[in-house]
Amino acid sequence: MPNTLVSIMGLLTLAVMSSLPLAANDEQNLLHLTPSVCIIDAATSHCRIQVQFHWQTSTNNAVCIQSVDDTIAPWCNQDPNSHTTVIEVQAQADMQFLLVDKATHQILADAKFTVTSPNQTSERRRYRNPWSLF
């Protein structure tokens, strides 16, 4: 009986693992943003910054970079050997960017640009804890 249980567990594990997509393609296709975070203060309601996009693909095809919400016009490279560009980003909220194959329109990779404001509640505590000696 214990051997049967082990066999069933092994088959279930194999079935679950075989249904998961392989990550080999994702590891070869990368999109990296520099900087990937923009901090806005209370006086400004949006972020305006030059962002460098760097990508690596498993193929040497021409690619396009586009935002998921289409707030920025898609940019496509003319030279498949080029793997970097700079785009001015204006954002009020987080943005998701996609690296898309120009010929097949297949999504190769994605990256997130984060817009944040400093946390006002993270100010230093005024009073010490009662157990603190210093």
C-alpha positions in Angstrom: 0.0 0.0 0.0 2.7 2.6 0.8 4.4 1.8 -2.6 1.1 2.5 -4.3 0.8 5.8 -2.6 4.3 6.8 -3.6 3.6 5.8 -7.2 0.4 7.8 -7.3 2.2 10.8 -5.8 5.0 10.5 -8.3 2.5 10.3 -11.2 0.6 13.4 -9.9 3.9 15.3 -9.5 4.9 14.3 -13.1 1.5 15.4 -14.5 1.6 18.7 -12.7 5.2 19.4 -13.8 4.5 18.4 -17.4 1.6 20.8 -17.6 3.7 23.8 -16.6 5.3 25.8 -19.5 9.0 25.7 -19.8 10.8 28.9 -18.8 13.7 28.5 -21.3 12.3 31.0 -23.7 11.6 33.5 -21.0 15.2 33.3 -19.8 16.6 34.1 -23.2 14.3 37.1 -23.8 14.9 40.0 -21.4 13.8 43.6 -21.2 15.5 45.9 -18.7 14.7 49.5 -17.8 17.1 52.0 -16.4 15.8 53.6 -14.2 12.8 51.5 -13.5 11.4 53.7 -10.7 10.4 57.3 -10.6 9.6 59.2 -7.4 7.2 62.1 -7.5 6.4 64.5 -4.8 3.2 66.2 -3.8 3.8 69.3 -5.9 4.1 67.3 -9.2 1.5 64.9 -10.3 3.5 63.1 -13.0 6.9 61.8 -13.7 8.9 62.9 -16.8 12.2 61.0 -17.3 14.5 59.6 -20.0 14.4 55.7 -19.6 17.0 53.5 -21.2 15.5 50.2 -22.6 17.9 47.3 -23.0 16.8 44.0 -24.4 18.2 40.6 -25.2 16.4 38.1 -27.4 17.0 34.5 -28.5 16.7 35.6 -32.1 18.2 38.5 -33.9 14.8 39.8 -35.3 13.7 43.5 -35.3 11.6 44.3 -32.2 9.1 46.9 -31.0 8.7 48.4 -27.5 5.2 49.4 -26.5 3.3 50.3 -23.4 0.4 48.1 -22.4 -2.0 51.1 -22.0 -0.8 52.7 -25.3 0.1 56.0 -23.5 3.5 56.0 -25.3 3.7 55.5 -29.1 5.3 52.2 -30.0 9.0 52.3 -30.9 10.5 49.8 -33.4 14.1 49.3 -34.1 15.3 49.4 -37.7 18.6 47.5 -37.0 18.2 44.0 -35.5 21.7 44.3 -34.1 20.7 47.2 -32.0 19.7 46.2 -28.4 19.2 49.5 -26.6 17.3 52.8 -27.0 16.3 55.8 -24.9 12.6 56.8 -24.7 11.1 59.7 -22.7 8.4 58.5 -20.4 5.7 60.6 -18.9 3.6 58.7 -16.3 1.3 59.3 -13.4 1.0 55.7 -12.5 2.9 52.4 -13.0 3.4 51.3 -16.6 4.0 48.0 -18.1 6.2 47.8 -21.3 6.3 44.9 -23.8 9.0 43.8 -26.1 7.3 42.5 -29.2 8.7 40.7 -32.3 8.1 43.2 -35.2 7.3 40.5 -37.7 5.2 38.0 -35.7 3.8 40.5 -33.1 4.6 37.9 -30.4 5.3 39.2 -26.9 8.9 38.3 -26.1 9.4 40.0 -22.7 8.0 42.7 -20.4 9.2 45.1 -17.8 7.5 47.4 -15.2 8.1 51.1 -14.7 7.1 52.1 -11.2 5.9 55.6 -10.2 5.8 56.2 -6.5 5.7 59.0 -4.0 7.6 59.2 -0.7 5.8 57.6 2.1 4.6 60.4 4.4 4.0 58.1 7.3 7.6 56.9 7.4 8.7 60.0 9.4 10.9 59.4 12.4 9.0 58.5 15.5 8.9 61.4 17.9 8.8 59.4 21.1 11.0 56.6 22.2 9.7 53.2 23.2 9.3 52.9 27.0 11.8 50.1 27.2 14.5 52.0 25.3 17.4 53.3 27.4 18.8 55.7 24.8 
